[in-house]
Every structure is written in C-alpha cells, then in structure tokens.
C-alpha cells in the first residue's frame, strides 16, 4: 500500500520561508520520480515541482522558479520542498506524489497571510 505523509505546513507571513516534508512508504522510493502539487480552494490541483529518481534533475512551475527547491533523501524515503519568499498566492494545500502511482497523502496546509 502506497503511503505518502506530508508535513511542515503552517501559517506564515509574506516573505518568510517554510520547508515541507513528505515521508513515503509502500513502494520502491528510489525508483520513482517525485513531485509536489498544490490546490487552493476553488481551483484545480496545480503541479509545482518534480525531482528525478536520483535527485540529479529538477523541474519547476514558472510561478515558483527561483523561490522553491525540491530535494530528496533516498536513504530516508523522503522528499522535501524548501519554500522561500512566500507570497499570498502560494496559499494552498500541498501534496506529494510518486510517478506511476495515482495516490495522494492528506496534504499539508500552507497559508501565507499578513
């Protein structure tokens, strides 16, 4: 059973930073590219970033380029999203996903507000 548990979300002020974590289990983590998605109320789920199996290649949505960094630690079966210079429009529930598995965790809420 694929299991993904996101954590690290919080209420922060604009311009601040936050680091999200995703703990994975139930599959061969090192064989799957991993991604982060987010979904705000009333909007469709949006792709944020992707990292290759070994962490050598990363891809980002234009809206977060230069501000967010995705990384992974295969020894810990974990993927991370470092979020800097947060903006109110980054407010959403954030989810991680594994390539090839139509499964999502419960998500972690990020709220950027003054």
N, C-alpha and C positions, 0 to 999 in steps of 0.2 A: 504494500500500500504506500503510494507516494504521499509524503507529508512535507509540507512547507510551512514554517512558522516565522512570520515576520515580527520584528520588534524594533523599538527605538523611536517611534513616532512621539511627537509632543507638540505643545503649543509654544511657538517661538515668535520673536519679534522680527520684522523685516530686516534683512541684512545679516542675520545670525546664521549659524551652521548647525547641522544635525547629521548624525550617522545612523543609517538604518542597517539592520542585520536580518539575514534570512537563514535559518537552520533547516537543512534538508535531510531527508531520510527516505528509505524505501526504494531506492534506485542507485545505480552507479553514478554518483555525483560527478566524478572526474570525466565521464564520457558524455556529459550533457552541457551544451552551451546554456547559459543562464541569462535571464532578462528581468528587468524591473518594469512594471506598468503602474499607472495611477488612474484613479477615477474620481472625479469631482461630482457632487450631486447634480443630477440632470444632464450629465454629459456621458459620452461613451468612454470606455476604457481606452487610455492612451499609452502607447509604447514610449518608454523613457530611455532605456539603455540596454545593451547586450554585451556580454563578455564570452569569449570563446572558451573551449574546454580547459585549456592550459593557462588562460589569462593573458595570452600574448596579443590578442586583438580585441578592441572595444569599439562600440558604436553608440552614438547618442542622438537623441532628437534635437533638432535645431533650438528648441526652446530652453534646453538645459546645457548645451555645449559651453564649455569654459567654466561652468559652475558646479556641475556634478561629476563625480568619478565613481565608476563601478569597479569592484575588485573581487577577488575570490581567494579562498584558502581551502584547497582540496583536502588537506590533511584534517581539516575541521568540518568539512562538508558545509561550508558557509559561503554566502555571497553578501557583499556589502554595497551600500550606496552612500558615499560621502556627499552631502548637500551643503554647498556654500552659497553665500549671498542670496539667501532665500527671499522670495517675493510672495506677495499675497496670492498670485495666480498659481503658485506651487501647492496651494492648499488642496489636499485630496487624500484618499485612502490609497496607500501604496502596497503593491503586491509583487512578489517574485514568482517566476515561473521557470520550468525546465523544458528545454527543447524536446518535442515529441510527446509530452505529457499534458493532456487537457485538464490540468489540475491547478487550483489556486489555494493559497492559505487564507486565513481570515483577514489578512491585511493589517496595516498599522496606520493610524491616522496622523497626518501631518497638517497642522494648522498654523498658518503664518498670518499674524494679525497684530496690530498695534492697539 
